[in-house]
């Protein structure tokens, strides 16, 4: 049964008369003035709210529940701090600086994020992918001298310059994030979709793995940069295999044999273990002790970490003169760091039932990198491994960062020199085993193939670009290709004919639903994409094809001439009883009599059209006018407010009456049916 009584079909005009018209949108300038005026109002309560928004610790610390949360935060923080020590030193090698700078980067950003961050379960510090991208830029700008005649002074100068470059990159990453926060650009991270991030991190993990092969084998090879880095490195390693240091190879094999099972146990029995087994710190301590006792560095030429200065670094400005040279690489680092950090924060926020503020996350990571750069840190972000450990170990709030920072601080102040004899091969093993989560993302591909072939293509293209070209270039290729798939889907959207399910007000595509039938003489067309300059031609062709129209070509400047395709008929079954009729013998349905095989009225279901630009509005009006020239009454239904406003501003009212724009498809069908009934009654009266 229809929900509408006779004569009650709602056009947009009638609906607005009865229930009120939408309020007109204000000008952008007025909205900006109101926003600035609200921001300039000051009161004690407003100042407190602003402080709590920009310094979240002021909001959550007064409500902290020590009896419930303190033990979990302490245990989780201490566990993460123990992991930070070997991981920070290992990732510093990826960034092409000494291991001690990884410890600095594992301390300052952690404390700063505790103050400014909104993710309760996020652990910040060194991240393999960010460190790898940083190291690639450093190697290009400050290559390491491999000549045997390099003096210690020259090596110290190169190391000092590298530290200045990574600190400058951290400064620029922080500055970019703070600027993005000021202009509220947190939404930009959404352009790094999940397939892009997973493929990018997986490909970057392969870069990390290959880059660690020389350290695992004890081969002093130069670090390759640019396109085809993986293949260049593999070729260099293959050529240098005869010079492998067997002692370092044995150390690597033993460390991997211990770390890989421990990682697997921690993953498989995570729910049963109160805290993960600290395999990395055990391996670091054991390898350091063995190397010191056996003098492996002097007897077997094993490369060791060397001197780790105790205490805090002196604050100083980064090498700001290097900023123009690292700008392109730093922009990519900033986007990757923010995208990974926000993605992790959102995952755990959703799991534990709270929300984060993406723009505040920009400020948190921006301030963390800006301030940390003054203490010779390299770019930091949230990290996959330690965030997972923090959550699984029972962390509840950002206070866990205080305890993890305390562990790193203790090492910096007193225990750093004890790691002098730590073999670099051990750090390479830690780098390799930390990639487990990223490498296992290959297992997501079959599910991604089942869910979306386009997302699968985005994953594969991004991964290939990262592996074959380079990390930063591959990321750019992935983003561009992903945007092209979005454009393709909007340009090639289906224009489907809808049919009505008998005795209902439900309309579905007749191509997909065999028991939904087109109403005689009425073609209902749905288009599920915006109509804009990029897909106007596709929309015109699709709609013309469904209505049986042709658009003859002509010279520029001429108006389009419409014509019915000769003999064209819709190859869709129809049912005479879809539209209720009170006319005897069931002769209702078409707005005019005489012809039963062609479209008399068309309804464009606009519910799937999100927006229309000026080119799309002009085309839509031209289509309506062209339809009317060949005797097809075009009706619009279910336009959203923005689409209707754009069409009205473009002059729709000059070509379509208000009686042709309806609230729903059912309203349009009811109106057409009522018109057909009146015409039929009038013709019957004349005939009688």
C-alpha positions as CSV (number, residue, x, y, z in Angstrom):
1,X,0.0,0.0,0.0
2,X,1.3,3.4,-0.9
3,X,2.2,5.8,2.0
4,X,0.8,8.7,0.0
5,X,-2.9,9.6,-0.2
6,X,-4.0,10.9,-3.6
7,X,-2.7,14.4,-4.3
8,X,-0.1,14.1,-1.6
9,X,3.0,13.5,-3.7
10,X,5.8,15.7,-2.2
11,X,7.7,18.0,-4.6
12,X,10.6,19.8,-3.0
13,X,8.6,23.1,-3.2
14,X,5.6,21.6,-1.4
15,X,7.8,20.0,1.2
16,X,9.6,23.2,2.0
17,X,6.3,25.1,2.2
18,X,5.0,22.6,4.8
19,X,8.2,21.9,6.8
20,X,10.4,24.9,6.2
21,X,13.1,25.7,3.7
22,X,16.8,25.0,4.6
23,X,18.6,28.0,5.9
24,X,20.9,29.6,3.3
25,X,24.6,28.9,3.8
26,X,26.5,31.9,5.0
27,X,29.5,33.3,3.1
28,X,32.9,31.9,3.8
29,X,34.1,35.3,5.0
30,X,31.2,35.5,7.5
31,X,31.9,32.0,8.8
32,X,35.6,33.0,9.2
33,X,34.6,36.2,11.1
34,X,32.3,34.2,13.4
35,X,35.0,31.6,14.1
36,X,37.6,34.3,14.8
37,X,35.2,36.1,17.1
38,X,34.5,32.9,19.1
39,X,38.2,32.3,19.4
40,X,38.9,35.8,20.7
41,X,36.4,35.5,23.5
42,X,38.2,34.9,26.8
43,X,37.0,33.7,30.1
44,X,38.4,31.5,32.9
45,X,36.4,28.5,31.7
46,X,37.4,29.0,28.1
47,X,41.0,29.4,29.0
48,X,40.9,26.1,31.0
49,X,39.2,24.3,28.1
50,X,41.8,25.6,25.7
51,X,44.6,24.4,28.1
52,X,43.1,21.0,28.4
53,X,42.7,20.7,24.6
54,X,46.3,21.8,23.8
55,X,47.9,20.1,26.9
56,X,45.8,16.9,27.3
57,X,47.7,15.9,30.4
58,X,45.9,18.7,32.2
59,X,42.6,17.0,31.4
60,X,43.4,13.3,32.2
61,X,45.9,13.6,35.1
62,X,43.5,15.1,37.6
63,X,41.1,12.2,37.0
64,X,43.9,9.6,37.2
65,X,42.9,6.5,39.2
66,X,46.2,5.2,40.9
67,X,44.6,2.1,42.4
68,X,43.3,0.9,39.1
69,X,45.8,2.2,36.5
70,X,49.2,2.8,38.2
71,X,50.4,-0.8,38.4
72,X,49.5,-1.5,34.7
73,X,51.1,1.7,33.5
74,X,54.3,1.1,35.5
75,X,54.7,-2.5,34.3
76,X,53.9,-1.6,30.7
77,X,56.2,1.4,30.8
78,X,59.1,-0.4,32.2
79,X,58.7,-3.2,29.7
80,X,58.6,-0.8,26.8
81,X,61.6,1.1,28.2
82,X,63.7,-2.1,28.2
83,X,62.7,-2.7,24.5
84,X,63.5,1.0,23.6
85,X,67.2,0.5,24.6
86,X,68.3,-2.1,22.0
87,X,65.7,-0.9,19.4
88,X,66.8,2.7,19.7
89,X,70.4,1.8,19.2
90,X,69.6,-0.5,16.3
91,X,67.4,2.0,14.5
92,X,70.0,4.7,14.9
93,X,72.2,2.6,12.5
94,X,69.3,2.8,10.0
95,X,69.4,6.6,10.3
96,X,73.2,6.5,9.6
97,X,74.2,7.9,13.0
98,X,75.8,6.5,16.1
99,X,73.7,4.3,18.4
100,X,73.6,6.9,21.3
101,X,71.4,9.2,19.2
102,X,68.8,6.4,19.0
103,X,68.7,6.5,22.8
104,X,68.2,10.2,22.8
105,X,65.3,9.7,20.3
106,X,63.8,7.1,22.6
107,X,63.7,9.5,25.5
108,X,62.8,13.1,24.5
109,X,59.8,12.4,22.2
110,X,58.4,9.9,24.7
111,X,58.2,12.5,27.5
112,X,56.9,15.2,25.2
113,X,54.1,12.9,23.7
114,X,53.0,12.1,27.3
115,X,52.3,15.8,27.7
116,X,50.7,16.6,24.4
117,X,49.4,13.4,22.9
118,X,45.8,12.1,23.0
119,X,46.5,8.4,22.4
120,X,46.5,6.5,25.7
121,X,48.2,3.4,24.3
122,X,50.7,5.0,21.8
123,X,54.4,4.5,22.3
124,X,56.6,6.9,20.4
125,X,60.3,6.8,19.6
126,X,62.4,5.3,16.9
127,X,60.6,3.6,14.0
128,X,62.3,1.5,11.4
129,X,60.6,3.0,8.3
130,X,61.1,6.6,9.4
131,X,64.8,5.8,10.4
132,X,65.4,4.2,7.0
133,X,64.0,7.2,5.1
134,X,66.1,9.5,7.2
135,X,69.2,7.4,6.6
136,X,68.6,7.4,2.9
137,X,68.6,11.2,2.8
138,X,71.7,11.4,5.1
139,X,73.7,9.0,2.9
140,X,73.0,11.1,-0.2
141,X,74.0,14.3,1.5
142,X,76.9,13.1,3.7
143,X,78.3,9.9,2.3
144,X,80.6,7.9,4.6
145,X,84.3,7.9,3.5
146,X,85.6,4.4,2.9
147,X,89.1,5.2,1.9
148,X,91.9,3.7,4.1
149,X,93.5,7.1,4.4
150,X,90.6,8.8,6.2
151,X,91.8,10.3,9.5
152,X,89.9,10.2,12.7
153,X,89.4,13.9,12.5
154,X,87.7,13.5,9.1
155,X,85.6,10.7,10.4
156,X,84.5,12.8,13.4
157,X,83.7,15.7,11.0
158,X,81.5,13.4,8.9
159,X,79.7,12.0,12.0
160,X,79.1,15.5,13.3
161,X,77.7,16.7,10.0
162,X,75.4,13.6,9.8
163,X,74.1,14.4,13.3
164,X,73.4,18.0,12.2
165,X,71.5,16.8,9.1
166,X,69.3,14.3,11.0
167,X,68.5,16.9,13.7
168,X,67.6,19.4,10.9
169,X,65.3,16.8,9.4
170,X,63.6,16.3,12.8
171,X,63.3,20.1,13.2
172,X,61.7,20.4,9.7
173,X,59.4,17.4,10.4
174,X,58.2,19.1,13.6
175,X,57.8,22.5,11.9
176,X,55.7,21.0,9.1
177,X,53.5,19.2,11.6
178,X,53.0,22.3,13.7
179,X,52.1,24.3,10.5
180,X,49.7,21.6,9.5
181,X,48.1,21.8,13.0
182,X,47.7,25.6,12.7
183,X,45.9,25.3,9.4
184,X,44.0,22.2,10.5
185,X,45.4,19.8,7.9
186,X,45.1,16.7,9.9
187,X,42.7,15.2,7.3
188,X,45.6,15.0,4.8
189,X,46.7,11.7,6.4
190,X,43.5,10.1,5.1
191,X,45.0,10.2,1.6
192,X,47.4,7.5,2.8
193,X,44.9,4.7,2.8
194,X,45.3,1.4,4.6
195,X,46.5,-0.5,1.5
196,X,49.0,2.2,0.8
197,X,50.4,2.2,4.4
198,X,50.6,-1.6,4.6
199,X,52.2,-2.0,1.2
200,X,54.6,0.9,1.9
201,X,55.7,-0.5,5.3
202,X,56.0,-4.0,3.9
203,X,58.2,-2.7,1.0
204,X,60.2,-0.6,3.4
205,X,60.7,-3.6,5.7
206,X,62.3,-5.4,2.7
207,X,64.6,-2.4,2.3
208,X,65.6,-2.6,5.9
209,X,66.2,-6.3,5.7
210,X,68.5,-6.0,2.6
211,X,70.3,-3.0,4.1
212,X,71.2,-5.0,7.2
213,X,72.8,-7.9,5.2
214,X,76.3,-6.2,5.2
215,X,76.2,-5.9,9.0
216,X,75.0,-9.4,9.4
217,X,77.8,-10.7,7.3
218,X,80.5,-8.3,8.6
219,X,81.0,-6.7,5.2
220,X,82.1,-3.0,5.3
221,X,80.1,-2.0,2.2
222,X,78.8,1.5,1.2
223,X,75.1,2.1,1.7
224,X,73.3,2.3,-1.6
225,X,70.7,5.0,-2.3
226,X,68.4,6.0,-5.1
227,X,66.3,3.8,-7.4
228,X,66.9,0.0,-7.5
229,X,68.6,0.2,-4.1
230,X,67.7,-3.3,-3.1
231,X,69.1,-4.8,-6.3
232,X,72.3,-2.8,-6.1
233,X,72.8,-3.9,-2.4
234,X,72.2,-7.5,-3.3
235,X,74.7,-7.3,-6.1
236,X,77.3,-5.7,-3.9
237,X,76.8,-8.4,-1.2
238,X,77.1,-11.2,-3.7
239,X,80.4,-9.8,-5.0
240,X,81.8,-9.4,-1.5
241,X,80.6,-12.7,-0.1
242,X,84.2,-14.2,-0.1
243,X,85.2,-11.4,2.4
244,X,82.5,-12.4,4.9
245,X,83.6,-12.1,8.5
246,X,82.8,-15.6,9.8
247,X,82.8,-14.5,13.5
248,X,80.1,-11.8,12.8
249,X,78.2,-14.3,10.7
250,X,78.2,-16.7,13.6
251,X,77.1,-14.0,16.0
252,X,74.2,-13.1,13.7
253,X,73.1,-16.7,13.3
254,X,73.1,-17.3,17.1
255,X,71.2,-14.0,17.8
256,X,68.6,-14.8,15.1
257,X,68.2,-18.3,16.4
258,X,67.4,-16.9,19.8
259,X,65.4,-13.8,18.9
260,X,63.1,-15.4,16.3
261,X,61.6,-18.1,18.7
262,X,61.2,-15.5,21.4
263,X,59.3,-13.2,19.1
264,X,57.1,-16.1,18.1
265,X,56.4,-17.1,21.7
266,X,55.6,-13.5,22.6
267,X,53.1,-13.3,19.8
268,X,51.5,-16.7,20.2
269,X,51.2,-16.5,24.0
270,X,50.6,-12.8,24.4
271,X,47.4,-13.3,26.3
272,X,49.0,-15.7,28.8
273,X,52.3,-13.7,29.4
274,X,52.0,-10.9,31.9
275,X,54.9,-9.1,30.2
276,X,56.7,-10.1,26.9
277,X,60.0,-11.9,27.2
278,X,62.7,-9.2,26.8
279,X,64.7,-11.2,24.2
280,X,66.4,-8.1,22.8
281,X,67.9,-6.9,26.1
282,X,69.0,-10.4,27.0
283,X,70.8,-10.8,23.6
284,X,72.4,-7.4,24.0
285,X,73.7,-8.1,27.5
286,X,74.9,-11.6,26.6
287,X,76.6,-10.4,23.3
288,X,78.3,-7.5,25.1
289,X,79.6,-9.7,27.8
290,X,81.0,-12.3,25.4
291,X,82.6,-9.7,23.2
292,X,84.3,-8.0,26.1
293,X,85.5,-11.2,27.7
294,X,86.8,-12.6,24.4
295,X,88.1,-9.4,22.8
296,X,86.3,-10.2,19.6
297,X,86.7,-6.6,18.3
298,X,90.5,-6.8,18.3
299,X,91.1,-10.6,17.7
300,X,88.5,-11.1,15.0
301,X,87.8,-7.6,13.7
302,X,84.2,-7.6,15.0
303,X,82.5,-4.2,14.6
304,X,81.3,-2.8,17.9
305,X,79.2,0.1,18.9
306,X,82.1,2.0,20.5
307,X,82.0,4.8,23.1
308,X,78.5,5.8,24.4
309,X,78.8,9.1,26.3
310,X,77.1,9.2,29.6
311,X,74.8,12.1,30.4
312,X,72.5,14.4,28.5
313,X,73.4,16.0,25.2
314,X,74.0,19.8,25.2
315,X,71.1,21.6,23.5
316,X,72.1,23.2,20.2
317,X,70.5,24.3,16.9
318,X,70.4,21.8,14.1
319,X,72.3,22.3,10.8
320,X,69.5,24.6,9.5
321,X,71.6,25.4,6.3
322,X,70.8,21.8,5.2
323,X,67.0,22.3,5.2
324,X,66.7,23.2,1.5
325,X,68.6,20.1,0.5
326,X,66.5,17.7,2.6
327,X,63.1,19.4,2.1
328,X,61.7,16.8,-0.3
329,X,62.8,13.8,1.8
330,X,61.5,15.4,5.0
331,X,58.0,16.1,3.6
332,X,57.7,12.4,2.9
333,X,59.1,11.5,6.3
334,X,56.6,13.8,8.0
335,X,53.6,12.4,6.1
336,X,54.6,8.8,6.8
337,X,55.4,9.5,10.5
338,X,52.0,11.2,11.0
339,X,50.0,8.7,9.1
340,X,51.5,5.7,11.0
341,X,51.1,7.5,14.3
342,X,47.5,8.5,13.8
343,X,46.6,5.1,12.4
344,X,48.0,3.3,15.4
345,X,46.3,5.8,17.8
346,X,42.9,5.3,16.1
347,X,43.2,1.5,16.1
348,X,43.8,1.3,19.9
349,X,41.3,4.1,20.7
350,X,38.6,2.2,18.9
351,X,39.6,-1.0,20.6
352,X,39.4,0.6,24.1
353,X,36.4,2.9,23.5
354,X,37.8,6.4,23.5
355,X,38.6,9.0,20.8
356,X,41.7,10.9,19.7
357,X,42.0,14.3,18.1
358,X,44.0,14.0,14.8
359,X,44.9,17.6,14.8
360,X,46.1,17.5,18.3
361,X,48.2,14.5,17.3
362,X,49.8,16.8,14.7
363,X,50.7,19.2,17.5
364,X,52.0,16.5,19.8
365,X,54.3,14.9,17.2
366,X,55.3,18.3,15.9
367,X,56.4,19.6,19.3
368,X,58.1,16.3,20.0
369,X,60.2,16.5,16.9
370,X,60.9,20.2,17.2
371,X,62.1,20.1,20.8
372,X,63.9,16.8,20.3
373,X,65.9,18.2,17.3
374,X,67.6,20.6,19.8
375,X,69.0,17.5,21.5
376,X,70.4,15.9,18.3
377,X,67.5,13.5,17.9
378,X,66.4,12.2,14.5
379,X,62.8,12.1,13.3
380,X,60.5,10.1,15.6
381,X,56.9,8.7,15.4
382,X,54.7,6.1,17.0
383,X,56.2,2.6,16.7
384,X,54.4,-0.6,15.9
385,X,56.3,-2.9,18.1
386,X,56.4,-0.9,21.3
387,X,52.8,0.3,21.0
388,X,51.7,-3.3,20.7
389,X,53.8,-4.2,23.8
390,X,52.5,-1.3,25.7
391,X,48.9,-2.3,25.1
392,X,49.4,-6.0,25.7
393,X,51.4,-5.4,28.9
394,X,48.4,-3.6,30.5
395,X,49.1,0.1,29.9
396,X,46.1,2.3,30.5
397,X,47.2,6.0,30.0
398,X,50.0,8.1,28.7
399,X,51.7,7.9,32.1
400,X,53.3,4.7,30.9
401,X,55.6,7.0,28.8
402,X,57.0,8.4,32.1
403,X,58.2,5.0,33.2
404,X,59.6,4.0,29.8
405,X,61.4,7.3,29.7
406,X,62.8,6.7,33.1
407,X,64.4,3.4,32.0
408,X,66.1,5.1,29.0
409,X,67.2,8.0,31.2
410,X,68.9,5.6,33.5
411,X,70.9,4.1,30.6
412,X,71.8,7.5,29.3
413,X,73.0,8.8,32.7
414,X,74.9,5.8,34.0
415,X,74.8,2.6,32.0
416,X,75.6,3.8,28.5
417,X,79.3,3.2,28.6
418,X,78.7,-0.5,29.4
419,X,77.5,-1.1,25.8
420,X,80.8,-0.1,24.3
421,X,81.6,-3.7,23.2
422,X,78.1,-4.5,21.8
423,X,78.6,-6.0,18.3
424,X,76.8,-4.1,15.5
425,X,75.7,-7.4,14.1
426,X,73.5,-7.9,17.2
427,X,71.8,-4.5,16.4
428,X,71.3,-5.7,12.8
429,X,69.6,-8.8,14.1
430,X,67.3,-6.7,16.2
431,X,66.4,-4.6,13.2
432,X,65.6,-7.7,11.2
433,X,63.4,-9.4,13.8
434,X,61.5,-6.2,14.5
435,X,60.1,-6.4,11.0
436,X,58.0,-9.4,11.7
437,X,54.6,-7.6,11.8
438,X,55.3,-5.7,8.6
439,X,56.5,-8.7,6.7
440,X,53.5,-10.8,7.7
441,X,51.2,-8.2,6.0
442,X,51.6,-10.4,2.9
443,X,48.9,-12.6,4.5
444,X,46.4,-9.8,4.1
445,X,46.5,-10.0,0.3
446,X,44.1,-12.9,-0.2
447,X,41.4,-11.2,2.0
448,X,42.1,-7.9,0.2
449,X,41.6,-9.6,-3.1
450,X,38.2,-10.9,-2.0
451,X,37.1,-7.5,-0.6
452,X,38.2,-5.1,-3.3
453,X,40.2,-5.8,-6.4
454,X,41.0,-2.1,-6.7
455,X,42.5,-1.9,-3.2
456,X,44.5,-5.0,-4.1
457,X,45.9,-3.3,-7.2
458,X,46.8,-0.2,-5.0
459,X,48.7,-2.5,-2.6
460,X,50.6,-4.3,-5.4
461,X,51.5,-1.1,-7.3
462,X,52.6,0.7,-4.1
463,X,54.7,-2.3,-3.0
464,X,56.4,-2.7,-6.4
465,X,57.2,1.0,-6.6
466,X,58.7,1.0,-3.1
467,X,60.8,-2.1,-3.8
468,X,61.9,-1.2,-7.3
469,X,62.2,2.5,-7.2
470,X,62.7,3.8,-3.7
471,X,60.9,4.4,-0.4
472,X,59.9,8.0,-0.9
473,X,59.3,7.7,-4.7
474,X,57.2,4.5,-4.1
475,X,55.1,6.3,-1.5
476,X,54.4,9.1,-4.0
477,X,53.5,6.5,-6.7
478,X,51.1,4.8,-4.4
479,X,49.3,8.0,-3.4
480,X,49.0,9.1,-7.1
481,X,47.8,5.7,-8.2
482,X,45.3,5.5,-5.3
483,X,43.9,8.9,-6.3
484,X,43.6,7.8,-9.9
485,X,41.5,4.8,-8.8
486,X,39.2,7.2,-7.0
487,X,38.8,9.3,-10.1
488,X,38.3,6.2,-12.2
489,X,35.5,5.0,-9.9
490,X,33.7,8.4,-10.1
491,X,34.2,8.7,-13.8
492,X,33.1,5.2,-14.7
493,X,30.2,4.9,-12.2
494,X,27.2,2.8,-13.3
495,X,24.1,4.5,-14.5
496,X,21.4,1.9,-13.6
497,X,17.8,1.6,-14.5
498,X,15.6,1.0,-11.4
499,X,12.6,-1.2,-11.2
500,X,9.9,-1.5,-8.5
501,X,9.4,-4.5,-6.3
502,X,5.7,-5.3,-6.6
503,X,3.5,-4.1,-3.7
504,X,6.3,-2.1,-2.2
505,X,7.9,1.4,-2.4
506,X,11.3,-0.2,-2.9
507,X,13.3,0.5,-6.2
508,X,16.3,-1.6,-7.1
509,X,18.5,-2.0,-10.3
510,X,16.6,-4.3,-12.7
511,X,20.0,-5.7,-14.0
512,X,20.6,-7.2,-10.5
513,X,17.2,-8.0,-9.2
514,X,15.2,-10.2,-11.5
515,X,11.9,-9.6,-9.7
516,X,12.0,-5.8,-9.9
517,X,10.3,-4.5,-13.0
518,X,10.4,-1.2,-14.9
519,X,7.1,0.7,-14.9
520,X,5.6,1.0,-18.4
521,X,6.5,4.3,-20.0
522,X,8.7,5.5,-17.1
523,X,12.4,5.0,-16.9
524,X,14.0,5.5,-13.4
525,X,17.7,6.0,-13.6
526,X,20.1,6.1,-10.6
527,X,23.7,7.5,-10.8
528,X,25.9,6.8,-7.8
529,X,28.7,9.3,-8.2
530,X,29.1,13.1,-8.2
531,X,28.6,14.9,-11.5
532,X,31.7,17.1,-12.1
533,X,33.9,18.3,-15.0
534,X,35.8,15.0,-14.9
535,X,32.9,12.7,-15.7
536,X,30.4,14.9,-17.5
537,X,31.0,13.0,-20.8
538,X,30.6,9.6,-19.2
539,X,27.4,10.7,-17.4
540,X,25.9,12.1,-20.6
541,X,26.7,8.9,-22.6
542,X,25.4,6.6,-19.8
543,X,22.1,8.5,-19.3
544,X,21.5,8.8,-23.1
545,X,22.0,5.1,-23.5
546,X,19.5,4.3,-20.7
547,X,16.9,6.6,-22.1
548,X,17.5,5.6,-25.7
549,X,18.8,8.9,-26.8
550,X,21.6,10.0,-29.1
551,X,23.8,13.1,-28.8
552,X,24.9,14.0,-32.4
553,X,28.3,15.6,-32.7
554,X,28.6,19.2,-33.8
555,X,30.9,22.2,-34.0
556,X,31.9,24.0,-30.9
557,X,29.6,26.6,-29.7
558,X,26.5,25.0,-31.1
559,X,23.8,23.7,-28.8
560,X,23.4,20.0,-28.7
561,X,20.6,18.5,-30.7
562,X,18.7,15.6,-29.3
563,X,17.1,12.8,-31.2
564,X,15.6,9.5,-30.3
565,X,17.5,6.5,-31.5
566,X,15.4,4.9,-34.2
567,X,13.7,1.8,-33.0
568,X,15.4,1.8,-29.6
569,X,13.6,0.0,-26.9
570,X,14.7,-1.0,-23.4
571,X,15.3,-4.7,-23.1
572,X,13.9,-4.8,-19.7
573,X,10.7,-6.7,-18.6
574,X,7.9,-4.6,-17.4
575,X,4.9,-5.3,-15.2
576,X,1.6,-3.5,-15.7
577,X,0.6,-3.6,-12.0
578,X,3.6,-1.9,-10.4
579,X,1.8,1.4,-10.0
580,X,-1.6,1.4,-8.3
581,X,-4.3,2.7,-10.6
582,X,-8.0,3.5,-10.1
583,X,-8.7,3.7,-13.8
584,X,-10.8,0.9,-15.1
585,X,-9.1,-2.0,-17.0
586,X,-5.7,-1.0,-15.6
587,X,-4.9,1.6,-18.3
588,X,-2.8,3.8,-16.1
589,X,1.0,4.2,-15.9
590,X,2.1,6.4,-18.8
591,X,1.6,10.1,-18.7
592,X,0.2,10.1,-22.3
593,X,-1.5,7.6,-24.4
594,X,-0.8,6.3,-27.8
595,X,2.8,4.9,-27.6
596,X,3.6,2.0,-25.3
597,X,7.2,1.0,-26.4
598,X,9.0,4.2,-25.6
599,X,9.9,6.3,-22.6
600,X,7.3,8.9,-21.8
601,X,8.7,10.1,-18.5
602,X,12.2,9.8,-16.8
603,X,13.1,10.1,-13.2
604,X,16.7,10.7,-12.2
605,X,17.3,9.3,-8.7
606,X,19.9,11.8,-7.3
607,X,20.3,10.2,-3.9
608,X,23.7,8.9,-4.9
609,X,25.0,12.2,-6.3
610,X,27.1,13.7,-3.5
611,X,27.8,17.0,-5.3
612,X,27.5,18.8,-8.7
613,X,29.9,21.4,-9.9
614,X,29.1,24.2,-12.4
615,X,30.0,22.0,-15.4
616,X,27.9,19.1,-14.1
617,X,25.0,21.5,-13.4
618,X,25.0,22.9,-16.9
619,X,25.1,19.4,-18.4
620,X,22.3,18.2,-16.2
621,X,20.1,21.1,-17.3
622,X,21.0,20.5,-20.9
623,X,19.9,16.8,-20.5
624,X,16.6,17.9,-19.0
625,X,16.0,20.3,-21.8
626,X,17.0,17.8,-24.5
627,X,14.7,15.2,-23.0
628,X,11.8,17.6,-23.1
629,X,12.5,18.4,-26.8
630,X,11.9,14.8,-27.7
631,X,8.8,14.4,-25.5
632,X,10.3,12.9,-22.4
633,X,9.4,14.6,-19.2
634,X,12.4,14.6,-17.0
635,X,12.0,14.6,-13.2
636,X,14.5,14.8,-10.4
637,X,14.2,13.0,-7.1
638,X,16.0,12.8,-3.8
639,X,18.5,15.7,-4.4
640,X,20.5,16.6,-1.4
641,X,20.5,20.3,-0.3
642,X,23.9,21.1,-1.8
643,X,23.0,19.6,-5.2
644,X,19.6,21.3,-5.3
645,X,21.2,24.7,-4.4
646,X,23.8,24.4,-7.1
647,X,21.2,23.4,-9.7
648,X,18.9,26.2,-8.7
649,X,21.8,28.8,-8.8
650,X,22.7,27.5,-12.3
651,X,19.2,28.3,-13.7
652,X,17.3,25.0,-13.3
653,X,14.1,26.8,-12.5
654,X,14.1,28.3,-16.0
655,X,13.8,24.9,-17.7
656,X,12.2,22.6,-15.1
657,X,9.1,23.6,-13.1
658,X,9.0,23.0,-9.4
659,X,6.5,20.2,-10.1
660,X,9.3,18.1,-11.6
661,X,11.6,18.1,-8.6
662,X,10.5,15.6,-5.9
663,X,11.6,14.6,-2.4
664,X,11.7,10.8,-3.2
665,X,11.4,8.5,-6.2
666,X,8.1,7.3,-4.8
667,X,6.7,10.8,-4.8
668,X,7.7,11.2,-8.4
669,X,6.0,7.9,-9.4
670,X,2.9,8.9,-7.4
671,X,2.7,12.2,-9.3
672,X,3.2,10.6,-12.7
673,X,0.6,8.0,-11.8
674,X,-1.9,10.7,-10.8
675,X,-1.2,12.7,-14.0
676,X,-1.7,9.5,-16.1
677,X,-5.0,8.8,-14.3
678,X,-6.3,12.3,-15.0
679,X,-5.3,12.1,-18.6
680,X,-6.9,8.7,-19.0
681,X,-10.2,9.9,-17.3
682,X,-10.3,12.9,-19.6
683,X,-9.7,10.8,-22.7
684,X,-12.4,8.3,-21.6
685,X,-14.9,11.1,-21.1
686,X,-14.2,12.5,-24.5
687,X,-14.5,9.0,-26.1
688,X,-17.8,8.4,-24.3
